Amino acid sequence: MYFHPLQEEIGNLSDEDISKRIKELSRKVAIARRGRNPDMLAKLQHALQTYQGAISQRRLEEWHKKYKKERGE
């Protein structure tokens, strides 16, 4: 998983905190698209994808746990 020295450890964040970061980064990506700094845009998009991947992974793991519990495993 992508890690940047200025980025906090995603595993220590709650789902709500990750969702807030996704919202913030989405706004910043939209602003960066209007600018003339493709390097900044790429870094913001990469960070956004990292948070989106983390929340997706958590939701998938929760779904698996729920599914196994329902099946009695």
C-alpha positions, 0 to 999 in steps of 0.5 A: 500500500502506498505510504508517504512520510506526511501521510498518517497510518491509515490502519489507525484511522476510523472509517469515518476519518478515512471518509473525511480524508476522501472527501477532502482529497476529492475536493483538492483533486478537483481544484488541482485539475484546474491548475497547471501542476500535473505533478501535484495532481498525480500525487493527490490522485495517488493519495486519494486512491490509497484511501479509497482502496483502504476503505474498500478493503475494510468493507470487503473484510467486514462483508466476508466476516458477516458472510462467514458468520451467517454460514456458521463458519 
